[in-house]
């Protein structure tokens, strides 16, 4: 069963690579922000899958912390972007 979790994690890492391309290429700031969100969400999923695959429940705690940080960072990016548009 751990092979299935590991294979799914590898597929998700490839998805993260596609998100990284979107962050670098753009073309709009909204595209870049969505790419960052994709990388963050997929990274959390990869951590959870690897935690199940290698029977390391501590990775679920790390994924939870990353989820909280991702929510805060998107809020900060959105507030910063809206503040720049008003200036």
N, CA, C and O atoms as a Tinker XYZ file with bonds, in Angstrom:
   348  protein
     1  N      0.812000   -1.196000    0.000000    73     2
     2  CA     0.000000    0.000000    0.000000    64     1     3
     3  C      0.858000    1.265000    0.000000    63     2     4     5
     4  O      0.457000    2.291000   -0.549000    81     3
     5  N      2.036000    1.190000    0.614000    73     3     6
     6  CA     2.881000    2.382000    0.660000    64     5     7
     7  C      3.393000    2.767000   -0.726000    63     6     8     9
     8  O      3.714000    3.932000   -0.965000    81     7
     9  N      3.472000    1.795000   -1.645000    73     7    10
    10  CA     3.905000    2.112000   -3.013000    64     9    11
    11  C      2.878000    3.005000   -3.702000    63    10    12    13
    12  O      3.239000    3.889000   -4.479000    81    11
    13  N      1.611000    2.773000   -3.419000    73    11    14
    14  CA     0.556000    3.593000   -4.021000    64    13    15
    15  C      0.644000    5.021000   -3.495000    63    14    16    17
    16  O      0.535000    5.974000   -4.266000    81    15
    17  N      0.840000    5.173000   -2.188000    73    15    18
    18  CA     0.972000    6.507000   -1.612000    64    17    19
    19  C      2.198000    7.224000   -2.161000    63    18    20    21
    20  O      2.146000    8.419000   -2.451000    81    19
    21  N      3.292000    6.498000   -2.301000    73    19    22
    22  CA     4.515000    7.099000   -2.833000    64    21    23
    23  C      4.340000    7.499000   -4.290000    63    22    24    25
    24  O      4.805000    8.565000   -4.693000    81    23
    25  N      3.685000    6.673000   -5.079000    73    23    26
    26  CA     3.436000    7.001000   -6.479000    64    25    27
    27  C      2.535000    8.231000   -6.594000    63    26    28    29
    28  O      2.767000    9.094000   -7.442000    81    27
    29  N      1.530000    8.313000   -5.762000    73    27    30
    30  CA     0.653000    9.485000   -5.774000    64    29    31
    31  C      1.426000   10.740000   -5.388000    63    30    32    33
    32  O      1.187000   11.812000   -5.944000    81    31
    33  N      2.348000   10.613000   -4.441000    73    31    34
    34  CA     3.165000   11.759000   -4.033000    64    33    35
    35  C      4.061000   12.219000   -5.180000    63    34    36    37
    36  O      4.266000   13.418000   -5.365000    81    35
    37  N      4.595000   11.275000   -5.948000    73    35    38
    38  CA     5.441000   11.636000   -7.092000    64    37    39
    39  C      4.628000   12.380000   -8.147000    63    38    40    41
    40  O      5.100000   13.361000   -8.722000    81    39
    41  N      3.408000   11.915000   -8.402000    73    39    42
    42  CA     2.540000   12.601000   -9.362000    64    41    43
    43  C      2.240000   14.018000   -8.882000    63    42    44    45
    44  O      2.228000   14.957000   -9.678000    81    43
    45  N      2.003000   14.169000   -7.598000    73    43    46
    46  CA     1.724000   15.497000   -7.060000    64    45    47
    47  C      2.950000   16.407000   -7.122000    63    46    48    49
    48  O      2.809000   17.617000   -7.301000    81    47
    49  N      4.135000   15.847000   -6.976000    73    47    50
    50  CA     5.354000   16.658000   -7.116000    64    49    51
    51  C      5.478000   17.169000   -8.546000    63    50    52    53
    52  O      5.937000   18.291000   -8.762000    81    51
    53  N      5.079000   16.366000   -9.519000    73    51    54
    54  CA     5.077000   16.845000  -10.906000    64    53    55
    55  C      4.075000   17.987000  -11.084000    63    54    56    57
    56  O      4.322000   18.918000  -11.849000    81    55
    57  N      2.966000   17.915000  -10.390000    73    55    58
    58  CA     1.993000   19.007000  -10.421000    64    57    59
    59  C      2.587000   20.271000   -9.798000    63    58    60    61
    60  O      2.334000   21.384000  -10.258000    81    59
    61  N      3.377000   20.079000   -8.749000    73    59    62
    62  CA     4.047000   21.227000   -8.144000    64    61    63
    63  C      5.010000   21.879000   -9.126000    63    62    64    65
    64  O      5.163000   23.101000   -9.128000    81    63
    65  N      5.652000   21.083000   -9.949000    73    63    66
    66  CA     6.553000   21.633000  -10.964000    64    65    67
    67  C      5.779000   22.494000  -11.964000    63    66    68    69
    68  O      6.261000   23.542000  -12.392000    81    67
    69  N      4.581000   22.047000  -12.330000    73    67    70
    70  CA     3.744000   22.843000  -13.233000    64    69    71
    71  C      3.342000   24.156000  -12.567000    63    70    72    73
    72  O      3.291000   25.197000  -13.223000    81    71
    73  N      3.061000   24.110000  -11.276000    73    71    74
    74  CA     2.742000   25.338000  -10.547000    64    73    75
    75  C      3.926000   26.285000  -10.479000    63    74    76    77
    76  O      3.758000   27.503000  -10.549000    81    75
    77  N      5.125000   25.728000  -10.344000    73    75    78
    78  CA     6.327000   26.558000  -10.314000    64    77    79
    79  C      6.535000   27.266000  -11.648000    63    78    80    81
    80  O      6.959000   28.421000  -11.683000    81    79
    81  N      6.237000   26.577000  -12.742000    73    79    82
    82  CA     6.327000   27.209000  -14.057000    64    81    83
    83  C      5.354000   28.376000  -14.138000    63    82    84    85
    84  O      5.691000   29.430000  -14.677000    81    83
    85  N      4.149000   28.194000  -13.603000    73    83    86
    86  CA     3.154000   29.267000  -13.625000    64    85    87
    87  C      3.611000   30.452000  -12.782000    63    86    88    89
    88  O      3.342000   31.600000  -13.137000    81    87
    89  N      4.296000   30.194000  -11.678000    73    87    90
    90  CA     4.795000   31.280000  -10.835000    64    89    91
    91  C      5.874000   32.065000  -11.570000    63    90    92    93
    92  O      5.905000   33.293000  -11.501000    81    91
    93  N      6.748000   31.371000  -12.262000    73    91    94
    94  CA     7.855000   32.039000  -12.944000    64    93    95
    95  C      7.380000   32.773000  -14.200000    63    94    96    97
    96  O      7.776000   33.915000  -14.435000    81    95
    97  N      6.531000   32.123000  -15.011000    73    95    98
    98  CA     6.122000   32.681000  -16.294000    64    97    99
    99  C      5.048000   33.749000  -16.130000    63    98   100   101
   100  O      5.076000   34.754000  -16.840000    81    99
   101  N      4.131000   33.565000  -15.240000    73    99   102
   102  CA     3.063000   34.541000  -15.025000    64   101   103
   103  C      1.863000   34.262000  -15.886000    63   102   104   105
   104  O      1.364000   33.142000  -15.782000    81   103
   105  N      1.356000   35.085000  -16.685000    73   103   106
   106  CA     1.747000   36.455000  -17.027000    64   105   107
   107  C      1.197000   37.517000  -16.075000    63   106   108   109
   108  O      1.729000   38.626000  -16.031000    81   107
   109  N      0.154000   37.208000  -15.320000    73   107   110
   110  CA    -0.413000   38.212000  -14.420000    64   109   111
   111  C     -0.086000   37.860000  -12.972000    63   110   112   113
   112  O      0.227000   36.712000  -12.658000    81   111
   113  N     -0.161000   38.850000  -12.101000    73   111   114
   114  CA     0.060000   38.553000  -10.678000    64   113   115
   115  C     -0.947000   37.550000  -10.112000    63   114   116   117
   116  O     -0.611000   36.776000   -9.216000    81   115
   117  N     -2.157000   37.559000  -10.621000    73   115   118
   118  CA    -3.151000   36.581000  -10.152000    64   117   119
   119  C     -2.729000   35.166000  -10.521000    63   118   120   121
   120  O     -2.916000   34.242000   -9.730000    81   119
   121  N     -2.163000   34.982000  -11.712000    73   119   122
   122  CA    -1.656000   33.668000  -12.109000    64   121   123
   123  C     -0.529000   33.218000  -11.185000    63   122   124   125
   124  O     -0.456000   32.053000  -10.793000    81   123
   125  N      0.332000   34.147000  -10.850000    73   123   126
   126  CA     1.445000   33.809000   -9.955000    64   125   127
   127  C      0.942000   33.427000   -8.571000    63   126   128   129
   128  O      1.445000   32.483000   -7.963000    81   127
   129  N     -0.050000   34.161000   -8.074000    73   127   130
   130  CA    -0.584000   33.846000   -6.756000    64   129   131
   131  C     -1.286000   32.490000   -6.767000    63   130   132   133
   132  O     -1.178000   31.736000   -5.799000    81   131
   133  N     -1.993000   32.170000   -7.832000    73   131   134
   134  CA    -2.643000   30.866000   -7.928000    64   133   135
   135  C     -1.600000   29.754000   -8.008000    63   134   136   137
   136  O     -1.813000   28.664000   -7.477000    81   135
   137  N     -0.472000   30.024000   -8.671000    73   135   138
   138  CA     0.607000   29.047000   -8.723000    64   137   139
   139  C      1.196000   28.789000   -7.340000    63   138   140   141
   140  O      1.509000   27.649000   -6.996000    81   139
   141  N      1.345000   29.839000   -6.558000    73   139   142
   142  CA     1.849000   29.685000   -5.197000    64   141   143
   143  C      0.857000   28.879000   -4.364000    63   142   144   145
   144  O      1.258000   28.024000   -3.575000    81   143
   145  N     -0.434000   29.149000   -4.536000    73   143   146
   146  CA    -1.459000   28.385000   -3.817000    64   145   147
   147  C     -1.407000   26.909000   -4.209000    63   146   148   149
   148  O     -1.527000   26.033000   -3.352000    81   147
   149  N     -1.229000   26.635000   -5.492000    73   147   150
   150  CA    -1.139000   25.254000   -5.962000    64   149   151
   151  C      0.056000   24.547000   -5.336000    63   150   152   153
   152  O     -0.052000   23.400000   -4.900000    81   151
   153  N      1.183000   25.223000   -5.293000    73   151   154
   154  CA     2.380000   24.625000   -4.704000    64   153   155
   155  C      2.158000   24.344000   -3.215000    63   154   156   157
   156  O      2.523000   23.277000   -2.723000    81   155
   157  N      1.567000   25.293000   -2.508000    73   155   158
   158  CA     1.335000   25.104000   -1.083000    64   157   159
   159  C      0.367000   23.968000   -0.784000    63   158   160   161
   160  O      0.634000   23.127000    0.074000    81   159
   161  N     -0.746000   23.945000   -1.487000    73   159   162
   162  CA    -1.748000   22.910000   -1.257000    64   161   163
   163  C     -1.213000   21.533000   -1.636000    63   162   164   165
   164  O     -1.432000   20.555000   -0.921000    81   163
   165  N     -0.520000   21.465000   -2.748000    73   163   166
   166  CA     0.030000   20.193000   -3.186000    64   165   167
   167  C      1.139000   19.718000   -2.252000    63   166   168   169
   168  O      1.271000   18.521000   -2.000000    81   167
   169  N      1.929000   20.647000   -1.743000    73   167   170
   170  CA     2.966000   20.285000   -0.783000    64   169   171
   171  C      2.382000   19.669000    0.480000    63   170   172   173
   172  O      2.946000   18.731000    1.041000    81   171
   173  N      1.254000   20.200000    0.919000    73   171   174
   174  CA     0.582000   19.637000    2.087000    64   173   175
   175  C      0.109000   18.220000    1.785000    63   174   176   177
   176  O      0.262000   17.319000    2.610000    81   175
   177  N     -0.463000   18.027000    0.606000    73   175   178
   178  CA    -0.930000   16.693000    0.224000    64   177   179
   179  C      0.232000   15.707000    0.124000    63   178   180   181
   180  O      0.102000   14.551000    0.528000    81   179
   181  N      1.358000   16.156000   -0.408000    73   179   182
   182  CA     2.535000   15.290000   -0.508000    64   181   183
   183  C      3.019000   14.881000    0.884000    63   182   184   185
   184  O      3.355000   13.720000    1.118000    81   183
   185  N      3.049000   15.839000    1.794000    73   183   186
   186  CA     3.468000   15.505000    3.167000    64   185   187
   187  C      2.541000   14.478000    3.806000    63   186   188   189
   188  O      3.003000   13.545000    4.463000    81   187
   189  N      1.231000   14.649000    3.614000    73   187   190
   190  CA     0.283000   13.690000    4.179000    64   189   191
   191  C      0.450000   12.307000    3.564000    63   190   192   193
   192  O      0.422000   11.305000    4.279000    81   191
   193  N      0.625000   12.241000    2.242000    73   191   194
   194  CA     0.807000   10.946000    1.583000    64   193   195
   195  C      2.090000   10.260000    2.042000    63   194   196   197
   196  O      2.099000    9.054000    2.293000    81   195
   197  N      3.161000   11.022000    2.150000    73   195   198
   198  CA     4.420000   10.427000    2.597000    64   197   199
   199  C      4.337000   10.004000    4.059000    63   198   200   201
   200  O      4.960000    9.022000    4.463000    81   199
   201  N      3.572000   10.741000    4.845000    73   199   202
   202  CA     3.371000   10.344000    6.235000    64   201   203
   203  C      2.673000    9.004000    6.339000    63   202   204   205
   204  O      3.038000    8.171000    7.169000    81   203
   205  N      1.664000    8.790000    5.497000    73   203   206
   206  CA     0.991000    7.492000    5.471000    64   205   207
   207  C      1.905000    6.406000    4.908000    63   206   208   209
   208  O      1.930000    5.286000    5.419000    81   207
   209  N      2.654000    6.733000    3.856000    73   207   210
   210  CA     3.487000    5.735000    3.195000    64   209   211
   211  C      4.595000    5.224000    4.117000    63   210   212   213
   212  O      4.877000    4.027000    4.156000    81   211
   213  N      5.216000    6.137000    4.854000    73   211   214
   214  CA     6.345000    5.749000    5.699000    64   213   215
   215  C      5.972000    5.610000    7.168000    63   214   216   217
   216  O      6.837000    5.452000    8.029000    81   215
   217  N      4.684000    5.669000    7.440000    73   215   218
   218  CA     4.164000    5.517000    8.807000    64   217   219
   219  C      4.848000    6.486000    9.768000    63   218   220   221
   220  O      5.373000    6.095000   10.810000    81   219
   221  N      4.826000    7.757000    9.386000    73   219   222
   222  CA     5.395000    8.833000   10.206000    64   221   223
   223  C      4.293000    9.849000   10.499000    63   222   224   225
   224  O      4.102000   10.790000    9.729000    81   223
   225  N      3.572000    9.672000   11.595000    73   223   226
   226  CA     2.468000   10.585000   11.886000    64   225   227
   227  C      2.905000   12.029000   12.145000    63   226   228   229
   228  O      2.079000   12.940000   12.094000    81   227
   229  N      4.167000   12.241000   12.416000    73   227   230
   230  CA     4.650000   13.604000   12.645000    64   229   231
   231  C      4.533000   14.452000   11.382000    63   230   232   233
   232  O      4.412000   15.674000   11.473000    81   231
   233  N      4.565000   13.827000   10.207000    73   231   234
   234  CA     4.413000   14.586000    8.969000    64   233   235
   235  C      3.030000   15.209000    8.857000    63   234   236   237
   236  O      2.875000   16.234000    8.193000    81   235
   237  N      2.031000   14.624000    9.481000    73   235   238
   238  CA     0.696000   15.225000    9.493000    64   237   239
   239  C      0.719000   16.530000   10.290000    63   238   240   241
   240  O      0.033000   17.486000    9.929000    81   239
   241  N      1.493000   16.576000   11.354000    73   239   242
   242  CA     1.627000   17.806000   12.127000    64   241   243
   243  C      2.324000   18.889000   11.308000    63   242   244   245
   244  O      1.927000   20.054000   11.339000    81   243
   245  N      3.357000   18.502000   10.581000    73   243   246
   246  CA     4.069000   19.446000    9.719000    64   245   247
   247  C      3.133000   19.960000    8.635000    63   246   248   249
   248  O      3.142000   21.151000    8.323000    81   247
   249  N      2.327000   19.077000    8.057000    73   247   250
   250  CA     1.374000   19.488000    7.033000    64   249   251
   251  C      0.350000   20.468000    7.594000    63   250   252   253
   252  O     -0.039000   21.415000    6.911000    81   251
   253  N     -0.085000   20.251000    8.820000    73   251   254
   254  CA    -1.032000   21.165000    9.460000    64   253   255
   255  C     -0.419000   22.547000    9.646000    63   254   256   257
   256  O     -1.081000   23.557000    9.406000    81   255
   257  N      0.822000   22.599000   10.065000    73   255   258
   258  CA     1.502000   23.889000   10.228000    64   257   259
   259  C      1.639000   24.580000    8.881000    63   258   260   261
   260  O      1.406000   25.785000    8.782000    81   259
   261  N      2.013000   23.837000    7.840000    73   259   262
   262  CA     2.116000   24.430000    6.500000    64   261   263
   263  C      0.768000   24.939000    6.011000    63   262   264   265
   264  O      0.706000   25.974000    5.347000    81   263
   265  N     -0.307000   24.235000    6.324000    73   263   266
   266  CA    -1.641000   24.685000    5.920000    64   265   267
   267  C     -1.983000   26.021000    6.584000    63   266   268   269
   268  O     -2.535000   26.916000    5.944000    81   267
   269  N     -1.655000   26.145000    7.849000    73   267   270
   270  CA    -1.902000   27.410000    8.539000    64   269   271
   271  C     -1.056000   28.536000    7.963000    63   270   272   273
   272  O     -1.544000   29.650000    7.777000    81   271
   273  N      0.200000   28.252000    7.683000    73   271   274
   274  CA     1.075000   29.266000    7.094000    64   273   275
   275  C      0.626000   29.655000    5.696000    63   274   276   277
   276  O      0.731000   30.821000    5.317000    81   275
   277  N      0.131000   28.703000    4.929000    73   275   278
   278  CA    -0.341000   29.010000    3.573000    64   277   279
   279  C     -1.543000   29.937000    3.613000    63   278   280   281
   280  O     -1.643000   30.866000    2.812000    81   279
   281  N     -2.451000   29.688000    4.538000    73   279   282
   282  CA    -3.629000   30.550000    4.650000    64   281   283
   283  C     -3.226000   31.977000    5.032000    63   282   284   285
   284  O     -3.754000   32.942000    4.480000    81   283
   285  N     -2.308000   32.105000    5.959000    73   283   286
   286  CA    -1.860000   33.430000    6.385000    64   285   287
   287  C     -1.108000   34.136000    5.259000    63   286   288   289
   288  O     -1.287000   35.336000    5.049000    81   287
   289  N     -0.272000   33.402000    4.540000    73   287   290
   290  CA     0.515000   34.040000    3.472000    64   289   291
   291  C     -0.366000   34.509000    2.324000    63   290   292   293
   292  O     -0.111000   35.569000    1.751000    81   291
   293  N     -1.382000   33.756000    1.979000    73   291   294
   294  CA    -2.281000   34.200000    0.910000    64   293   295
   295  C     -3.055000   35.432000    1.347000    63   294   296   297
   296  O     -3.281000   36.344000    0.551000    81   295
   297  N     -3.459000   35.461000    2.602000    73   295   298
   298  CA    -4.137000   36.650000    3.118000    64   297   299
   299  C     -3.215000   37.862000    3.058000    63   298   300   301
   300  O     -3.644000   38.950000    2.674000    81   299
   301  N     -1.967000   37.682000    3.431000    73   299   302
   302  CA    -1.011000   38.787000    3.385000    64   301   303
   303  C     -0.759000   39.250000    1.954000    63   302   304   305
   304  O     -0.710000   40.451000    1.688000    81   303
   305  N     -0.600000   38.304000    1.036000    73   303   306
   306  CA    -0.383000   38.673000   -0.365000    64   305   307
   307  C     -1.589000   39.408000   -0.937000    63   306   308   309
   308  O     -1.436000   40.377000   -1.680000    81   307
   309  N     -2.777000   38.952000   -0.592000    73   307   310
   310  CA    -3.981000   39.588000   -1.100000    64   309   311
   311  C     -4.118000   40.993000   -0.535000    63   310   312   313
   312  O     -4.422000   41.927000   -1.277000    81   311
   313  N     -3.901000   41.156000    0.747000    73   311   314
   314  CA    -4.004000   42.484000    1.352000    64   313   315
   315  C     -2.948000   43.425000    0.765000    63   314   316   317
   316  O     -3.226000   44.597000    0.510000    81   315
   317  N     -1.749000   42.909000    0.556000    73   315   318
   318  CA    -0.689000   43.744000   -0.003000    64   317   319
   319  C     -1.027000   44.161000   -1.429000    63   318   320   321
   320  O     -0.808000   45.306000   -1.825000    81   319
   321  N     -1.557000   43.224000   -2.185000    73   319   322
   322  CA    -1.901000   43.512000   -3.581000    64   321   323
   323  C     -3.049000   44.518000   -3.662000    63   322   324   325
   324  O     -3.011000   45.438000   -4.479000    81   323
   325  N     -4.055000   44.351000   -2.830000    73   323   326
   326  CA    -5.180000   45.298000   -2.839000    64   325   327
   327  C     -4.697000   46.673000   -2.399000    63   326   328   329
   328  O     -5.130000   47.684000   -2.952000    81   327
   329  N     -3.815000   46.724000   -1.422000    73   327   330
   330  CA    -3.276000   48.001000   -0.970000    64   329   331
   331  C     -2.483000   48.709000   -2.055000    63   330   332   333
   332  O     -2.504000   49.938000   -2.122000    81   331
   333  N     -1.782000   47.966000   -2.909000    73   331   334
   334  CA    -1.031000   48.582000   -4.006000    64   333   335
   335  C     -1.963000   49.100000   -5.089000    63   334   336   337
   336  O     -1.671000   50.116000   -5.720000    81   335
   337  N     -3.081000   48.417000   -5.313000    73   335   338
   338  CA    -4.012000   48.856000   -6.348000    64   337   339
   339  C     -4.681000   50.181000   -5.979000    63   338   340   341
   340  O     -5.009000   50.975000   -6.860000    81   339
   341  N     -4.880000   50.418000   -4.699000    73   339   342
   342  CA    -5.543000   51.652000   -4.253000    64   341   343
   343  C     -4.622000   52.846000   -4.298000    63   342   344   345
   344  O     -5.094000   53.981000   -4.362000    81   343
   345  N     -3.319000   52.625000   -4.265000    73   343   346
   346  CA    -2.359000   53.746000   -4.238000    64   345   347
   347  C     -2.212000   54.397000   -5.583000    63   346   348
   348  O     -1.446000   55.350000   -5.726000    81   347
